[in-house]
Amino acid sequence: MIRKLAPAFALAALLGCGFSATAQDTIGPSRPPPVSLEQARRIAADNGMVRVIEIDLKDGHWEMQGQDSTGADVKMLLRASDGTVIKNERERPASAAARCIPDKPCDPP
């Protein structure tokens, strides 16, 4: 009886392995990025963002919006595969604009 079942178990084991490999291949694109949410937050902090307001993972990039220590709005884009900062835009806070004198160039503080 065991000799008759052995080929069936072997076949089941082979089919199970094949199914497992196929399942992993289809899961590939939805795997989490190498740069996690917490790592993305740390990278943003290292680049001056002290308050993260919004963070999304879209098309292989972390898109973040927040503020720096002066209250300026910051928009940052990180590559999710390696954490490279692709875009880091800052808008001057309203308090910086108040220091400007009309008809003269305004130097950032």
Buried (B, 14 or more C-beta within 10 A) or exposed (E): EEEEEEEEEEEEEEEEEEEEEEEEEEEEEEEEBEBBBEBBBEBBEEBBBEEBEEBEBEEEBBBBBBBBEBEBBBBBBBBBEEBEBEEBEBEBBEEBEEEEEEEEEEEEE
